[in-house]
Amino acid sequence: MTAPTKNYTNIPDTSIDTESPIDETLMTQIRDNIENLREWLGYGYTPSRAHSHDGVDSVQITGNIAGNLFMYQNYT
């Protein structure tokens, strides 16, 4: 996966309180965060990074998943 072109920035609460102006710095951080997220997720909201669904980095477990995950008890 290609690294996102924009860095993600944690925007402090002090930048978005009622006394803070909506300025160029804040708007640039918001725009860059959105672009970073869009590039990381990929087109159409599908993950850009390969992963395997194995519980560690996520491939579908083979077999009877429901039967393996739950133990049914007879309550009669």
C-alpha positions in Angstrom: 0.0 0.0 0.0 1.2 3.5 -0.8 1.5 5.7 2.2 -1.2 8.4 2.5 -0.2 11.7 1.0 -1.5 13.7 4.0 -0.5 13.1 7.6 -3.2 12.6 10.3 -3.1 15.3 13.0 -4.8 15.0 16.4 -6.7 18.2 16.8 -6.7 19.4 20.4 -10.0 20.3 22.1 -8.6 23.8 22.6 -8.6 24.3 18.8 -12.3 23.7 18.6 -13.8 25.3 21.7 -16.2 28.1 21.4 -13.6 30.8 21.8 -11.3 29.4 19.1 -11.6 30.8 15.6 -12.1 28.6 12.5 -8.9 29.4 10.8 -6.7 28.2 8.0 -4.7 25.9 10.3 -7.7 24.2 11.7 -9.4 23.8 8.3 -6.1 22.4 6.8 -5.9 19.8 9.6 -9.5 18.8 9.1 -9.0 18.5 5.3 -5.8 16.5 5.7 -7.3 14.1 8.2 -10.2 13.4 5.8 -7.8 12.8 3.0 -5.6 10.6 5.1 -8.6 8.5 6.1 -9.9 8.3 2.5 -6.5 7.1 1.2 -6.0 4.6 4.0 -9.5 3.1 3.6 -9.3 3.1 -0.2 -11.8 3.8 -2.9 -15.4 2.8 -2.0 -14.6 2.3 1.7 -12.8 -1.0 1.2 -9.6 -1.4 3.2 -6.4 -0.6 1.2 -4.3 -2.9 3.3 -4.5 -6.6 2.9 -5.6 -8.5 5.9 -6.6 -12.1 6.6 -9.5 -12.3 9.0 -7.7 -14.7 11.3 -8.5 -12.9 14.5 -5.0 -11.3 14.5 -5.2 -9.4 11.3 -8.6 -10.7 10.3 -9.1 -14.5 6.8 -12.4 -16.1 7.1 -12.2 -19.1 9.5 -13.0 -22.3 7.6 -15.6 -24.8 8.6 -18.7 -24.5 10.7 -18.0 -21.1 12.3 -21.2 -20.9 14.3 -20.9 -24.5 15.5 -17.3 -23.9 16.6 -18.1 -20.6 18.4 -21.2 -21.6 20.4 -21.9 -24.7 22.5 -25.6 -25.5 22.4 -27.1 -27.0 25.5 -30.2 -29.1 25.7 -32.6 -27.4 28.2 -35.3 -30.1 28.2 
